[in-house]
Amino acid sequence: MSSAETVRGRATVIQPTEGASFWQPVPANGHADPKLTPAHTRYDDLSMGYQTIAPRSRVREHSHGDQIELQICFSGRGRVVVDGVSHPLVPGTACFLGYDVKHEIINETDEELVMMWLVSPAGLEDFFKAIGRPRTPGEPAPAPFARPENERALDRDHGMKT
């Protein structure tokens, strides 16, 4: 699916309420909304979406062994810790995270923190689905729930290093 010919002349537009959405377990809580994925684009070299991190929650420290990640703070405020160094997150903050770069996103506020992510190659959307629960936009958030018991295997299978 990655050849230039596969996507030559192809365009995909996904609206905010379209596409998959998954409630996320602790400690992030909130939800992940993959938008441009190989299922929509027929291109497996990248995927893009949003992650909404609930107030007073965080994305645990991790790295990606086989993916490059771009993150842009879309709304809200928080901190991103990259290889042990803390940086403020405000709307418009952009991060490039190469292979094996440890990073953590922390929302210390009482408002949601929304991050846009783009990974290459694609696959982060599969991780969000594997650890999350299906979500319908507009429905109330569930009570915080635990990560799956097979969390370590899921991390490994999706190239996550924790």
N, C-alpha and C positions, 0 to 999 in steps of 0.2 A: 504493500500500500504506500510505500514511501517515495516512489519515483515521481519525478516532476510531471510526467505524462498523466499520472493518476489524477493530479489536481489541476492540471492546465485547464483554464476556463471554468473551473468550479468555484462557486462561492456558497457560503453558508451563513445565514443570519438566524440567531437564536434570541428570542425575546426574554426579558427577565423572569417571567413565570413559566417558561418552557424548559424542557430538559429535566434530567434527574436531579434529585435533591436528597440528601441523607443527613439525619440527625447524627451528631457525633458524640462519642462517649467522653467521660471524664479523662483528662482534665480540661479539654477544650470546650466541651459542651457545644452549644451553638449548632451550626449546620454547614455542610459543604455542598456547593452547587456547581458541579462540572458543567461547562457550557459547550466549548468547542473540543470535541473528542473524536477519535477515529470513527466512532459510530455515526457521527454527523458529517465529518469532513472527508472520510476515506483516506486519511493521511495519518500514519502512525508515528511520525517524527515529533509531534508535539500535541499537547492538550492544554486547555486553559479553563479556568473557572474562578469561583470566589469561595472563600471560607469566612464565615461569620463566627467570631470567637465571642462567647458570652461574657457578660461583665464578670470581673474578678476570676477569670479563667485563663488558660494558657494552652498553647501547642507545645507539647513536651519536646525536650531537646532530642534532635535526631539529625541524621545526614542521609544523603542519597548516594549510594555507591555507583550507580549507573545512570544518573539523571542530573542534568543541570536545571536549576530552578531560578526563575525570576519572580520576585514578589513586589507588588506595589500596594502601599496602604491606600485603600479606596475611601474609607471613612472611619472615624473614630481616632483614638489615640492609644498608644501603648509603647512597648519596647520590643526590639528585636535584639537578641543576644547572639552574636556571630563569633564562633570560636572563643567564647569567654568574654567578649567585649560587648558592652551594652550600648545600643544606639536608640535614640527616640524614634518613634513611629508617629507620623502625622500624615494627613492626606497628601499624597504625592511622593512620599518617601519611596525610593526604589532600591531593591536589593538584587544583586547577582550572586548566586550561590553555586559554586562549582562542585564537582564530584568530591564527596567526603568532607564537605564543610559543615561542621556542627552548627545548628541554629535552633532557636527557641523563640516563640512569639508570646509575649505576656501582655494581657489586658488587665491593668490595675484600676480601671475606672468602673463607673456604674453604667456605662453605655456600651453597646456592641462595638466591636472592632472588626471591620471588614477588610480582608486582604484579597487582592486579585493575585492569582498564581498562574504561571505558565511553566510547564516542564517539558524537557526534551531528553529522551523520547517520551512519548505518552505513557500513561500507566497510573498516575496518581489518582485518577478517577476510580480505578479498580480498587485501590486501597481504601478510599473513602466508603465505597459500597461494601467492602468486606467487613469493615469494623463498625459501620453505622447501621442505622435503621431508616427505611424509606420515609420520606417527608413529603407532605403536600403543602405548597406555599400557603401561608396564612393560618395554618393550624397552630394551636398553642404548643409551646415547647414541652416535651415530656420531662418528668423528673430526671435529674442526672442519673446516668446508667453506666455500669462498669464496662471496661473494654472486654472483648471476647477472651475466653479462657485460652484460646490458641493464639494469643496476641504475638508471641515471639515467632511462631511459624508464619503468621501473616506478614509480620515485619520483614522477615527473611525473604519470603516469596515475592514481596513487592519492592525489594531493594532498599528497605529502610534499615538504618543502623541506629540503634538506641543505646 
